[in-house]
């Protein structure tokens, strides 16, 4: 059962709608500890001053901002606290915009906003009004001493809130070294083939179809090694070289059409090597006796 991580109210003109904030995602990541290779004892990390080699107590550590090489401005905790945004329990709506005006690159972390005690009616009012107008609220809220820009929208019978990055935090694509050449325009035939390929692969988005295959393979590897199974690392597969772009489009379109006609489309092989994504696939073996220990991922 998820727990509320913040409570306050949406400030909508002179109307306040009490709400509770819940995280909308639960990250599933396989986490590893650092061990000594000789005895597999967990490594301890210590804060050591490189000048004298002595360990530094946490109470003797201060914050410093580097203004030039090895030159720092020390900032005291009280000085930072004086600059903290005003502590408030209000989500202050600034304006309402159309969702398609917001580039998804600005979205950061998603949350659910549930009605607070006795706030079902004003909550429903704002929810229904946003659904009818198809608008998204842009607001500001202070969470954990940090002011956040957020987007609130109606999703079914609940409101969701996503924290957003600020404009100056988004890197402009113009700063990238590799951009398409001006003279790299595709031919009309190539564009038509690409459009056909997109149309052949078009489908309704079903998020339950997608899952973290790498994490699953890592857990299989951990489980196999815990049972003492021998792990064989295979060499990575080399990508198939296609003679030209048109040939690649034609082959891809033919494969997509074959799949759409009920024929078995060629399956993409999974690499079992520790390649670019560091994945390893362990073959499952049946073992006699006790059951396998289950490897779990920490949230």
N, C-alpha and C positions, 0 to 999 in steps of 0.2 A: 504494500500500500504506500504510494508516494506521499511524502510529507510536504506541507507548504514551507517554502523557504523565505517568504516575505509576505507581509500583509499591509494593505493601505487602501487607497481609493483612487479611482479615475476621476479627475477633475474635468468636467464637461460643462463649460460655461459656469453657471451657478449651481449645477447639479453635481453631487458627489456620489459615485457608485463604489461602495466598499468591495474590495476584491482580495483574493489570495493568489499568490504566485507559485506555480509548480513548474519544474523543469520538464520540457516536452520530450527530451531524449535521455537515454542512459547509455553512455559510451561503453562498448564492449571491446576491451583491448587486452591482449595477452601481455602480461608484464613479467619481466625477468629480473632477478637479483644478480649483482656482481659477486662472483665467488673466486676464491683462490684456487688456481688450477691444480695445485698439489694435493690439497686436502678437502676442497669443496666447502671451506668455511666462508661465511658471508663476510665481505670486505666492509670495514668501517671507514667512513669518510670524516676526516678531521680538517678543521680550519687552521692552516699553518701560515705564519708570516714568513715569506721567502727571505726577508732581510736577516733574521736571526735563527730561523728554523724552529722557532717555538710555537706551540699550539696556542691559539688565541681563543679566550673564553667569549661566549656569545655577548656577554655584557660589555665587552671591550670593542665591539664592532660598531662602526658608524657608517652612515650613508655618505657617499661622495660621488660627485658628477665630474667626469673627466673633461676639462676644457682645452687641454693640450696634452701631448704625451707626458704621462707621469705627473701631471699637474691637476689637482682636484679641488673642487669647492665642496666643503663639508656642510651638509644640511642637517639641522637638528630635528628630531621628531616633532617638537612643539611648533617649529616653523612650518612644517608640512601640514600639521593639524589645523593651523590657522587659515590655511588655504583650502581646506576641505569644503566641498559644496555644502550648502545649508541642508542639515538633516531634515528630511520631510518624508511623510508617508503618502505623498500625492503623486500620481502619474498625470502630469499636466499636459493635456492635449493642446498642441500648437496650431494644427491645421488638419484638414482632410484632403487627401489626394487620391487619384486613380491608381490602382495597383500596377497597371502596366506602365506607369511613369517611373517606377522604381526599378532600377537595374538590380537583379538578384545579387550582384557582387557586393552590395551594401549590407546584405543580411548576415548576421553573425550567429547568435545562439537563440533557439526557439523556446518559448515558454507557453504554458496555459494560464489563462486568467479565469479563475472560478469565482462565483459570487460569494461575498462575505456573509456573515450571519444577518439574516433579515433583509438582504439586498437583492432578492430574486427579481422583484418587479422592476427596479431601475436598471438592473443588469439586462433583463430581457428587453427593456425599452431601447437601450443603446444598441444591443445586439441586432434587434429587428430593424432599427433605423439604418444601421450600417449595411445590413443586407439589402434593404430596399434601395438605398442610394449607391450601393456597390463602391463604397469609399473605404479608404484605409486611413486611420488616424496616426499622425506623426506626433510623438510626445517626448517629454523628458522625464526621467525618473532617477532618483539617487538610490543605488543599491550597493551596500558595503563600501560606503564612503566614496563612491565613484558615480559621477553623473553620466547617464547613458541616454543616447538617442535611440528611440524605439519606434517600431511600427506595430500598430494594433489592428487586427482585422477579424471579421466574423468568419468562423469556419464551422459550418454545420450549426450545432446548438451550443457552441462555446466560442469564446474569444481567445485568440492567440496573440502573443506578443513576441516580437523578435528584436533583440538588440541589434543595433546597426553600427557600422564603422562610419567615421566622419569622412567628409569629402577629401581632406588632405591626407588621409591614411590610405586611400586607394592609389595604387601605382598606375600612372598613365601608360597605356600600351605604346605610346610614342617613344618611351625611353628604352624599349626593347631593342637589342642589337639585330635580331632577325625578324624582319617584316617582309611580307610578300613584295616582290619586285613589281614595279608599275607595268612592266611589259610582259607579265606572267599571266595575262588573261587567257582563259580557257576558250576553246572553240565552241560554237553553238551546238554542235553535235555532242561534245563532251558534257556541256551543261544539261542537255536533254537527257543523256544517259544517267547523269548524277541525280536528276530530278526523279527519273523512273526508279532508280535504286532506293531513293528516300521513300517514294510512294509504296514500293513493295515491302518496305520494312516498317511502315507506319502502323501503330497499334495504340490502344488505350494504355495509359500508364498504370501498372499494377505493382506497387512497391513491394508486395509480399513475394514477387518473383525473384527479387534480387537479395542476395545475402553475401556476407563477407567470406568468400571462399578461401582466401589466404589464412584468416584466423582459424577456420575449420581445419585446414591442413596442418597448421601449427599445433593445434590441440591433438590431432591424430598422431603427429610425430611425437609429442610429449607422452601420450598414452602408450605408444609402441615402445619407446625407450624405457619407460617405467616398467614395462613387462619384460625387459631384457632382449627385445627383438633387435636383430641386426638391420641397420639402415643402409640402403644402397643409394648413393647419390648419382643420378644420371646426368650426362652432359646436356647442356641446354640445346634446344632445337634452333637451327639456323632459320631465319625468316626466308620464305620462298621469294625468289627474285622474279618480279613481273617485268616483262620487256618494256611496256610503256603504259601510260595512264589509261588510254582507251581500252587496252587489253584487260587491265585490272577492272575497269568498270563493266566490261562485257562479262567477264568471269563472275564477278560479284552478282550481277543482275541475273545471270543464268542460274546461279546457286540459289538465289532468293526465290526465283520463279519455281524452281524445282521443289523447294520446301513448301511453297504455297499450293502446289498441285498435289500435295499429299506424299510426295516422294521424300525420301530421307536426304536431308541436306547434309553436306559434309560437316562433321563435328570438328570443332577446334580442339586440338590436343592440348592438354595441360602439361606445362613443363614441370618436371619433378626435380629439377636442378636448383641449386642455390644461386639463382640468377640475379637479375637486377632488383627483384623485389625480395630477395633473400628467402624464398620459399623452399621448403623441402617436403616431399610427400613420402610418407612411410607406408609400405604395404601392410594391410591388416592380416594377421594370422590368428587362427583359432588356437587357443591354448586350453589344455586340460587342467582340471582342478579349479582353483579359486577364480573369482570374477576379476575383471580388470579394474584397476583404480581409475576413476574418472578425473581427467584434468579439467580444471575450471578456469575461466577467465575472470579476472578482477574487474570490477566496474570502476 
